[in-house]
Amino acid sequence: MRIGGKKLPFSLAGSYTVIYLAFLYIPVLFLPLFSFNDAIYIAFPLEEFTLQWYEEMSESTALLNALENSVKVGVVVSIISTILGTMAAKAFTRYSIPYNRSLKGFITIPLVIPLIILGISLLVVFSQANVPLTLITIGVGHVVICVPFSMLVMMSRLEGFDKGLEEASQDLGETPWMTFWRLTFPLSLPGIVSSLLLCFTISFDEFILAFFLSGDEPTLPIYIWSQLRFPTKLPSVLALGSCILVVSIFVVVFAEWFRRLGTQPSDLGND
């Protein structure tokens, strides 16, 4: 590791890395630890090992309904966001657009606006338009914040292969639409899958926008927040959080791994 052209001692760099990772992940590891503890209070020493809280979690109708709501919203949001993000990425990487940087900045504004401000703004808009708060309004809010992520993922993917392949396809008589389906789509498929998984994870875990835009159909983060007021419900929430943590890590890691497939120069581009 180098800073200012000088090599940083490995011991210092390694210590910094360990401390940083410990600061991030050790608190998270307490979540599954206490979810197996046979006590309703989060405290040491731990009591007996139990799976009771996971059984209660699986038998809760309200929890399963909230989970279903989050999955439905996440699937729809990920599909819509990936379509819009792919279209934007293709436009920015394949065509000369006036005010290119300004448009990119405009699309990515939701990444820097505090979600609480964005949530209040959308709530005001829906209220003035007399739009009832449902899962649809939550989905609209999630699309707003997911499209920039999808666009950035797809831009990195579409810039990773030779543009001349598309030109060659059209020179051989293919229409732009068939060129996309037969050439661009297969080559960009890892980015598309990565975008779908990433957008789904963002939507599934998002709380602030859902808090402002939900009606009588809560998503899973809203349900978890509502249960924190009751001490006896806390162990089940810990069990649920542990499951979400494991699935979220798997999805994000798989999305990044899949996105990187084919980013190196391939034989197709060299032939």
Steps between C-alpha positions, in 0.01 A plus 500: 500500500638842401414848626660799327737272310630337819434143596295467816630237744295181473448485874335842500288429193400159633413638843286773346317245286432270796377785722278637224342163423455425870328835553261422215416137557544405864181686608312324219615160621321552830171480311512125422674434831211627712240350264601156634493610864220370720416840651293801398769747610820584314764452767796288596548234619301302246255240618411173326503444124153505341322513165177620659524850354540366149191283549298800621623700203382236252156484663429875501236589241570874520869440442439275201261758349761772544762272343271435205445876455874567500567222250227623264622859514863395466438282192299767316740779596806302392349424157384856432821656632719266294306575181526877555862477615597289198336744260679794662834317506471403134419859405799638692748239376393470138385848394630855517246676720505877558571593863603140568656566840213722614246230415703235685517726802126563484421127492733428792365781722291252709829344615602819682161630619419387857231235482291674763483810276416287198234312697331820619510644148336194348242493778406861425471424128279196555286687753445794265414260218255310726689175440434247778805360677544137400773263392497684167610827659775317685609346170512841329725633775728198476527532122621858544796388711570174315524634144832683565653181643381300200628759254848506656521120505391473137731780385798316645385187317416656162833679493676167547463354152583613148243737349617390156314172546166684488613698195608181327165337575308789346736509200408135441131591478366461855257761628593695816235308695626157390858612559406578857330164560756281321820683598469778758261318733705178532822695554341728760310219676738487802441872556125459463489217755723702733271801464190292570648351816644829624175693442300225668728512804478880524121495473461207739711663772382861456318650800477880487309535173275208593429668834368813330329336202340188651130474579343201670732253320835516682819367350735287704721786630187684620379185673835451673500860622147464639596187694792666677255669739415165657782330696346156460510538119866594488646144482283418197614822337862399563434164335339674204788746478749215498323336206488828310867563573607165359283531188604862436871416522454208264304708247747791500805274470339295223395818317852640506652166397257464212555862391873436466450201267636581163638843593847386393574496129336191358593279212196635316646850504842374390391285212 
